[in-house]
Amino acid sequence: MKFKNMSKKDKNEDIEINVEEAVNEAVNEAVKTEEVSVEDQLKEELGKEKDKFLRLFAEFENYKKRTTKERIELFRTAGQDVIQSLLPILDDFDRAIHEISKIEKKDNELLIGVELIRNKLKSTLNSKGLEEVVVEKGDAFNADEHEAISQIPAPSDDLKGMIVDVIEKGYKLGDKVIRFPKVITGF
């Protein structure tokens, strides 16, 4: 070994130096480990805060999109109650035109006047987004699109399960149906 030719004093000094070096190395490693662990902890905390911030930001963006969409929908259907309350008046105009047209006068100014008023009301409602749901006799009945009032025996075989008569027109405001057409079906 290395210590055979050395004196006792030299051996003790060499051991002390080795012990000091080992202690210094251990202390340096502990300090480095402590620094690394503190650095790792800070990085981990920073990562958690970034994740928390990103989630909060995404949640806020979703909130803004949702409220914008709700606001647009509100503006689109804001007049829905008013328009729905005007639909019976539009129906009354249609009935009046039908009854006035039965009168046998060639120059029927009354009919022309009522038609003008009805057309003006209808065009005003159309400008606000109201559309008529087109349903005719002979169309196939669909429970999702029509409201069946009653069933009667079909006048012909080709009208079985089909719409025989339209009692009340249906309307939609934008994409939303605000009144389903009321129909009579054949069986």
C-alpha positions as CSV (number, residue, x, y, z in Angstrom):
1,M,0.0,0.0,0.0
2,K,0.8,3.6,-0.1
3,F,1.3,4.0,3.7
4,K,4.1,1.4,4.1
5,N,7.1,3.7,3.5
6,M,5.5,6.8,5.1
7,S,6.1,8.0,8.6
8,K,3.3,8.1,11.1
9,K,3.1,11.9,11.0
10,D,2.9,11.8,7.2
11,K,0.2,9.2,7.3
12,N,-1.9,11.2,9.7
13,E,-1.6,14.3,7.6
14,D,-2.5,12.4,4.5
15,I,-5.5,10.9,6.2
16,E,-6.6,14.4,7.4
17,I,-6.3,15.8,3.9
18,N,-8.3,12.9,2.5
19,V,-10.9,13.4,5.2
20,E,-11.1,17.1,4.5
21,E,-11.4,16.5,0.8
22,A,-14.2,13.9,1.4
23,V,-16.0,16.3,3.7
24,N,-15.7,19.2,1.3
25,E,-16.9,17.0,-1.6
26,A,-19.9,15.8,0.5
27,V,-20.7,19.4,1.5
28,N,-20.4,20.5,-2.1
29,E,-22.7,17.7,-3.2
30,A,-25.2,18.4,-0.5
31,V,-25.2,22.1,-1.5
32,K,-25.6,21.2,-5.1
33,T,-28.4,18.7,-4.3
34,E,-30.1,21.4,-2.2
35,E,-29.7,24.0,-5.0
36,V,-30.9,21.5,-7.6
37,S,-33.9,20.5,-5.5
38,V,-34.8,24.2,-4.7
39,E,-34.4,24.9,-8.5
40,D,-36.5,21.9,-9.3
41,Q,-39.1,23.0,-6.8
42,L,-39.2,26.5,-8.3
43,K,-39.5,25.1,-11.8
44,E,-42.3,22.8,-10.7
45,E,-44.2,25.7,-9.0
46,L,-43.7,27.8,-12.1
47,G,-45.1,25.0,-14.2
48,K,-48.1,24.7,-12.0
49,E,-48.7,28.5,-12.1
50,K,-48.4,28.5,-15.9
51,D,-50.9,25.6,-16.1
52,K,-53.3,27.4,-13.8
53,F,-52.9,30.6,-15.8
54,L,-53.6,28.9,-19.1
55,R,-56.6,27.1,-17.7
56,L,-58.0,30.4,-16.4
57,F,-57.3,32.1,-19.7
58,A,-59.0,29.3,-21.7
59,E,-62.0,29.5,-19.3
60,F,-62.3,33.2,-19.8
61,E,-62.1,32.9,-23.6
62,N,-64.9,30.3,-23.5
63,Y,-66.9,32.6,-21.3
64,K,-66.5,35.4,-23.8
65,K,-67.5,33.2,-26.7
66,R,-70.5,31.9,-24.9
67,T,-71.7,35.3,-23.9
68,T,-71.2,36.7,-27.4
69,K,-73.2,33.8,-28.8
70,E,-76.0,34.3,-26.3
71,R,-76.1,38.0,-27.0
72,I,-76.3,37.4,-30.8
73,E,-79.1,34.8,-30.1
74,L,-80.9,37.3,-27.9
75,F,-80.8,40.0,-30.6
76,R,-82.0,37.6,-33.2
77,T,-85.0,36.5,-31.2
78,A,-85.6,39.6,-29.1
79,G,-88.8,40.4,-30.9
80,Q,-90.1,36.8,-30.8
81,D,-92.9,37.5,-28.3
82,V,-94.1,40.6,-30.2
83,I,-94.0,38.7,-33.5
84,Q,-95.8,35.7,-32.0
85,S,-98.5,38.1,-30.8
86,L,-98.9,39.5,-34.3
87,L,-99.3,36.1,-36.0
88,P,-103.1,35.8,-35.2
89,I,-103.6,39.3,-36.8
90,L,-101.8,38.0,-39.9
91,D,-104.1,34.9,-39.8
92,D,-107.1,37.2,-39.5
93,F,-106.0,39.2,-42.6
94,D,-105.8,35.9,-44.5
95,R,-109.3,34.9,-43.4
96,A,-110.6,38.3,-44.3
97,I,-109.1,38.2,-47.8
98,H,-110.6,34.7,-48.2
99,E,-114.1,35.9,-47.2
100,I,-113.9,39.2,-49.2
101,S,-112.8,37.3,-52.3
102,K,-116.1,35.3,-52.2
103,I,-118.0,38.5,-52.8
104,E,-118.8,38.8,-56.6
105,K,-117.8,42.3,-57.5
106,K,-115.4,42.9,-60.3
107,D,-113.9,46.1,-58.8
108,N,-113.4,45.0,-55.3
109,E,-111.5,47.9,-53.7
110,L,-112.1,46.4,-50.3
111,L,-110.1,43.3,-51.2
112,I,-107.3,45.4,-52.6
113,G,-107.1,47.5,-49.5
114,V,-107.0,44.6,-47.1
115,E,-104.4,42.8,-49.3
116,L,-102.2,45.9,-49.2
117,I,-102.4,46.1,-45.4
118,R,-101.7,42.4,-45.0
119,N,-98.8,42.5,-47.4
120,K,-97.3,45.5,-45.6
121,L,-97.6,43.7,-42.2
122,K,-96.2,40.5,-43.7
123,S,-93.2,42.3,-45.3
124,T,-92.4,44.1,-42.1
125,L,-92.4,40.8,-40.2
126,N,-90.3,39.2,-42.9
127,S,-87.8,42.0,-42.6
128,K,-87.5,41.0,-38.9
129,G,-86.7,37.4,-39.8
130,L,-90.1,35.8,-39.9
131,E,-90.5,33.1,-42.5
132,E,-93.6,31.0,-43.3
133,V,-93.2,27.2,-43.0
134,V,-94.5,26.0,-46.4
135,V,-96.9,23.1,-46.1
136,E,-99.4,22.0,-48.7
137,K,-102.1,19.4,-49.1
138,G,-100.6,16.0,-50.1
139,D,-97.2,16.6,-48.2
140,A,-96.0,13.8,-46.0
141,F,-96.8,14.3,-42.4
142,N,-93.8,14.7,-40.1
143,A,-94.4,14.9,-36.3
144,D,-91.2,16.9,-35.9
145,E,-92.3,19.6,-38.4
146,H,-96.1,19.6,-38.1
147,E,-98.8,19.6,-35.4
148,A,-101.6,17.2,-36.2
149,I,-105.0,18.6,-35.0
150,S,-107.0,15.6,-36.1
151,Q,-107.3,12.6,-38.4
152,I,-110.0,12.0,-40.9
153,P,-110.6,9.2,-43.4
154,A,-108.4,10.0,-46.5
155,P,-110.4,11.1,-49.5
156,S,-108.2,9.0,-51.7
157,D,-105.7,6.2,-51.1
158,D,-102.7,8.4,-52.0
159,L,-103.5,10.8,-49.1
160,K,-103.3,8.1,-46.4
161,G,-100.7,9.2,-43.8
162,M,-100.4,12.5,-45.7
163,I,-101.6,16.0,-45.0
164,V,-105.2,16.5,-46.1
165,D,-105.7,20.1,-45.0
166,V,-103.7,22.9,-43.4
167,I,-105.7,24.7,-40.6
168,E,-103.1,27.2,-39.5
169,K,-99.8,28.3,-41.1
170,G,-96.6,27.7,-39.4
171,Y,-93.8,30.3,-39.0
172,K,-90.2,30.3,-38.0
173,L,-88.0,33.1,-36.8
174,G,-84.5,32.6,-38.1
175,D,-83.8,28.8,-37.6
176,K,-86.2,28.4,-34.7
177,V,-89.9,27.4,-35.4
178,I,-92.1,29.7,-33.3
179,R,-95.4,28.2,-34.4
180,F,-95.8,24.8,-36.0
181,P,-98.3,24.4,-38.9
182,K,-101.5,22.8,-37.7
183,V,-102.7,20.2,-40.1
184,I,-105.3,17.5,-40.6
185,T,-104.0,14.1,-41.7
186,G,-105.6,11.2,-43.5
187,F,-105.8,7.6,-42.4
